[in-house]
Amino acid sequence: MINQESAPVVGVLVTHNSQAFLSELLDSIDAQTQQLDQLVVIDDNSTDSTRNILSERGITAIRSTSTATDLSTRVASNFLQGVSNAPPGSIVILADHDDVWLPNRVQHQSKLMQASPNAAMLASDGNISTGQTLRSTFPVPEKWGALTKRQQFTYALKHSIATGGASAIRPGKLPTTIPSGWLHDRWWSLAAISENAMLLDTEPVINYRITSGQQIGLNTQAQGRNTKTWLTHHGRNTGRSIKRSMDLALLFTGRLNK
């Protein structure tokens, strides 16, 4: 295991037909006040010039190995594949292909993670093109730290508290698998909370872009008032809702009762 004081900081980016936004993202990564030690890119069968853009910058994209047809499962699988290519002990900064990193993102998030060696996930804020922020859209109670682990878990189930594109993780402290139907950031945030290993941050680290063709991203309709509402919104059908409930029950009983 690499000493946390010298742990590499690795970016993991998943691309799919990303030519419209990719150059701007890569420019923002190059302009960081602290450079990444490595950038891992998983490309999910892009048919546009995405791979050419990466190649021109000397970045070799790894082809996605996911065979999932469900979009959430496929995206989560791609990020898992990217994380698996990071050196053991790394701090991994997650990247969405259509965001722009603020100049101090790597420095800021790596500093916070180094200062909190037990943290499994760091959820920072981001500026939204509508003039809002991620945190104002998905607010977190001011006295978050005073909530019990169960209260935090219940709140995070009803309200998204972590956006993948603005998060950093320690893969070794998170589950190595993600149940089908779940997005990586949702599952990892719940897993981190269940281990008292979630770190919340109010500093914006990205400019979050909302586009008309966005298939997965900011969606306030997901912020259900109760667990049943949340499961119904995300379940889409009875079978899937039941499966999600079982996934959560296993996570809840296996971790929250420790």
N, C-alpha and C positions, 0 to 999 in steps of 0.2 A: 504494500500500500504506500502511495506517495504521501510524504509529509504534507499536512494541510497548509503549512506556511509557504510551501513551494508548489502547491497543487497547480497544474496547468489549467488555464481558463480556455475553454473550447466553445466555439459557437456551433450550433446545430441548426441547419436551415433545410427546409423541405420546399422543393420547387415543383410547379406543374404549370406549364404554359405561362411563365412569369415574365415574358419579355417586356411588358408594359411598365413594370415597376422595378425590375431586378437591378438595373444599373444604378438607380438612385439609392437602393438599399446597400449595395456593395460599396458605393462611394461613401456612405455614412459609416460603414464598418471600417473602411480604410482610414477615415478621418478621426478615429477614436484617440483620445488622449492616452489610453493604454491599449496596446494592440493585443488581439487574441493570440494565444499560442498556436491555435489550430482552428480552421473552419471546416466542418464536415457538412457536405451538401448531399442530400438524397433527392434525386430527381425522379418524379413519378410519371414517366412516359410522356415527357413534353414533346409536342409536335411542332412548336414554333422555334424561335431562335434562342431559347433559354440556354441550351447546352453550348451553343456557339459563344454566347456572352460570357459564360463561365470559363470556357476554354481560352478565350482571348485574354482573360485575367490570370491565366495559369491555374485555374481551379478545376480539379478533376471531380466531376459529379459521380456519385455511386448510384447505380440504378436501383430503384425500389424493387424489393422482392415480395411485396404484399400482393396477395391474390384476392383480398377482400373486396366485395362489391358494395358493402355498406360504407358510405363516405366517412362517417366518424371513425369507424374501425380502421379504415384504410389510412386516414391521416395519423391516427394514433400509432399504427404499425410502422409508418414511415419515420415518425419521430423516435420510436423505440429502436429502429434500425440505426438511425443516426447516433443516438446516445450510445449504442453498443460499440460504435467505432471510436469513441472517446477513450483516452487512456484511463485505467483504473484510478480512482481518487480525484478525478477532474471536477472542477466546477463548470457546469454546462449552462451557457446562456442560449436561450431558445430564440429562434428568429422566424418570423412569418415573412413571406416573400414580398408583401406589399406594404410593409412598414418602413419607417426611416428611424434609425437609431440617433438619439441625441449624443453629442460628442463625448460626454463623460460616462456613457452607460457602462462600459466594461469596467472602468476604474471604480465607479460607484458600487456596482453590484458585487464585484469581486471583493471589495473592501468590506462590505456588509457580511458577505458569506464567510470571509476569513475571520471576522470578529465573532461569528456565531458558528462554531464548529459543529454544533449539534443540529443545525438547521438542515432540513431536507429540501425545502423549497422557499424561495424568496419571491413574493408577489409585489412588484413595483407598480407605479402609476404610469399613465400615458396621456398625451394630449390627443383629443379627437378632432377631426376636421370640422365638426359642427360647432366647435368652441367649448365643448365640455371636456371633461377628463374621464378616464376609465373609472376612477374612484368615485366621482360624483354620480356616474351612471349606475355603478354597482357599489353603493356605500357600505362601509363597515362600521359597526358600533364603536363609539369613541372609547369605551371601556372594554375593548376586545380582550385584553389581557386578564381582566377580572372574571370573564366567563369561564365556566367549567369546560372541560374537554368535550363533554356531551353537548353542551350549549353551543360551542363553537362549531361542532360537526353538524348539528341541526341547522344552524344559520347558514353554513357554507353549502348545505344541500339545497336550501331554498333560494340562496342568492349567490351568484358567482362572485368569488372574491379574488380570483387569479385569472388573468388573461395570459395565455401561453406566450404570446409574442413579447410580453413585458416581464417575463419570469426567468429566474435562474434556478437550477436544481443541483443537488448532489445525487447522482444516479444510484450510488451505493446505499443510500438510505431510503430508497423508494422501491416499490414492487417491480420486479423484472418483467411482469406481464400486466396487460391491461385487458379487462373483460371486453368481449365484443360489444359494440354499440356505444362505448364510452369514448369521449375525447380525452386525449392525454392530460390536458391541463385540469380538467374536472376531476379525473380519477386521482391524479397525483396530489391535488390540493386536499382532497378528502383523506388520502393516505397520510399526508404530512400532518394534518391536524390530528388524526387518530394517534400519532406518535409524539404529540406536543412538539412538532418540528417545523411548524409553519411560521415564516417570518414575513410580516407585512410592512410595506414601505410606502410612504406618501410622495416620494420623489418621482416625477415623470422621467422615464428613460427612453421613450419612443414617441414618435408622431404616428398615431394609429389612423390608418386610412379606411374609410367606408366607401365601397364601390358598388355599383349596380349589379355586377356579376358575382358578388361575394356569396359563396355557398355556405361557408361556416364563418361565424364571427359574431360581432356585437348584435345581440338580440334581446331587447328588454322584455319581450314576452316570456322569456324563460324564467324571469324572476317571480316565481310563484309565491303566493302568500302562505302556503303551507306545503307540507311534503306531498300530499295527494295531488295538488295542483301541479307541482313540479314534475312528478312522475307521469302524470297524464299528458303534460305538454311534450315531454321528451320521449315518452313511451311509444306514442303513435298507434300502438295496438296493444291488446290485452296481453298477448304472449310476451312482448318485449317489456311491458311494464312489470310483469311478474318476474322476469329475468333480472331486471334492474333492482327490484326489491331484494331478490336473493343475493345479488352481488353485494349490495350494501349491507345486508344482514351478516354476511361472512366477514366483511371488513369491520363492521361494528363489533361483533362478538369476538373477533380474533385480535383486535387491537385496542378498542376503547375500554375493555374490561381489564387491561393489564394494570 
